[in-house]
Amino acid sequence: MPEEHHQTKPVVIFEHKELRRVWHNDEWYYSVIDVIAVLTDSTNPATYWRVLKSRLTSEGADEVLASIEPLKLKSPDGRFRLTDTANRQTLLRLIQSVPSPRAEPFRLWLAQVGEERLEEIEHPEAAIERVREMYRAKGYDDAWIEARIKNDLIRNELTDEWKERGAKEGVEYAILTNELSKGTFGLTVQAHKDYKLLPTRANLRDHMTPIELALTSLSEATAITYHRERESQGFPALKRDATDAGRATGKARRALEEDMGRSVVSRDNYLDRQTHRRRLKQAKPPED
């Protein structure tokens, strides 16, 4: 794939609607048709865009139209097709021509996304530090936080592999994750959550012990290695790799348990710690 079409998070969400984008010339370019779909209730955003382009031409908005870049974005059929795209500056000018109550919220969202991306490029450590501060505020210690950040990086690398190798987000990702979990811990993700007595919406990894996190990272890193060494393509091959990676990590878990004399699958969670911290904060006397 050409360098200008290398994508990181190529789809973002605004008010439950997807916007495709591509990193080009050191900034994000968004699908104009997707933006129109977000701003309007048009049943045919492509037609809306053709009419809008004609109107802008008649109004002499040549500079705006000249800033539109046809770049390849992934279509619903999985193929990359040339699509009209615009950077943040051009989009801000375009949406002035689209009457919509969503225009102002979209402007604010676009500005926020742009600033976060610039911060990540200029100061990548700032994004990670935000994560650290979030977990510290919830009562986690620094050693756990570092293990959690490392785990998240490996997980992102794994899901990138799944996407590139043909797995579908949603059900197939969940099946692959469960294969890793069953092999590693002898439990599905949901069974592991139930064992820890976690509420439905809780993130299991935020309640893992350091050893559980380490084993999860090991299983996912092993799956990445298998995918690459075997050049796996398609869901069946990826599932085979996940099963093998889980099985290998499960062996490591059992060896560790034998040495420790206890199970590493723990009922411990961080719910009580977080609740206690909130109560302390609420009980804190007002400052003079």
Steps between C-alpha positions, in 0.01 A plus 500: 500500500644846413634698793239773466225243550645342811211517748482512877143492631363544145144515633386732779158549655294817537156459662490127417585558133822390333736735318776359283829684494859463380831649616630708208758779483544487878133553587165320498281515189135400551249361253280793396205269432529353851502849650186590303334181624580608856373856457186434296216254484556449128422148379765547229801698627685447169225680310489773766875551450467523120230767534704686761810497278296643213366773724845586633630522144224745407577703811867525406633291789781368282759514779295267721438254218866505403585385854297179458734203464392175329663231715445127533273398787358160580150448357229275650604227253850500650668660198695824515342759270575864422281714723472876540670594826573822685726602785373672811541853364309423181226315689445799728440712190282238332262450790415870489311409181313211662205617712492263794440514876793260531745742339618667822545175699688360201730806487583457868559127456723559197707753691541260793605210276750721322657629820528151648669371186745792491585439864561131432734585211694773679488343848408130479585459866216739589232257387652221708535732797127578479432129531732475799326788675158348432598172666679673788180694570321167528746371757729273297871479585770589248619142441149389406452806277816426302389138451158621385648746249729231359202266476299760310782558251528127429122470466493784245779336303307172501173652380692679224627158390148357508366784290777476242459121481127499437325466837178696544463735793234399748407133510822362348722714725300374800541137391875542455530671839307219664728238341798674657323533835383136511847370421675736741269491801259215428220760501318706240513877547146501640572210738810684621290811565240294683772342715612849602138604565529790255203697366406450135662816366826464693824461305650169616859616442449792737437244775777252423788439737852570366549126433170475313597803292844354427352169383245683283780701340705184447213320326430794271868556418526128419198525270663793317815292450303203365301721261818648356712186487220295345385787276145419608210643300130469569302424813552119514879537490493782757282289728747211473783734599300640794424148623867403476613820673250451781606139544868596519431774757279262696801270542698792641214580739479145630877485554481825694206373708687180584797701620284746697266238641189697412290615206600822328138558396388734772169622636670829582361808329541875538135583567541530877813714465329740260186519715713568809689775319174666390367488855816658637475775241135563586579504872790744463422818699472823301809715483508820699 
